[in-house]
Amino acid sequence: MGPEHSLITPLQFQLTLDRLAHQLVEEHGEFAESALIGIQPRGVHLASRLRDRIGRILGGKPPRFGELDITFFRDDFRRHDMPLQAAETNLDFTVEGLRIVLVDDVLFTGRTIRAAMDALLAHGRPSKIELAVLVDRRFRRELPIEPKYVGRSVDSLDSQRVQVVWSDMEGEDRVELINPTEDHG
């Protein structure tokens, strides 16, 4: 085995995005009372892809879409030696009363999602918050947070890392499981 173990191949990646988009349309219809919000930085990539696919399913009408920075809502933001670089929050709509689907690439401990909910609530009170993730690492949750929409569930060791590779950033869409003891060249 090589240093990376494939969890989702490029073909499976595209099929998974299509499946998630169809599940979201099935649940939210035309998204009249709903919105997708990607968690900065990597959840934005997934949310953007889902927005585009949902728009095609709905005949060219994409759902409301936003980007949420959680930097200063994290419970560990004061523990870093270097100053943190915050990303942008881009919400050109009010979240008040909407069904919000928070989107992230990998769910592990749940702390990022908790921070995202805190950051989101600083912008208003949604009627409901749901979670969509590409990969759910099921057995390391530190908080009682569960996704409603899951691309793939993975059982992995704490020492392993799930890496989502995006074609627009790294050449090819795929997901890999990486062992820390392996040399990456």
PyMOL commands that set and color helices and strands:
alter all, ss='L'
color gray80, all
select helices_A, chain A and resi 10-28+42-57+71-73+77-79+111-121+138-140+167-170
alter helices_A, ss='H'
color red, helices_A
select strands_A, chain A and resi 4-8+34-39+64-68+99-107+128-137+149-154+161-165+174-178
alter strands_A, ss='S'
color yellow, strands_A
deselect
rebuild
show_as cartoon
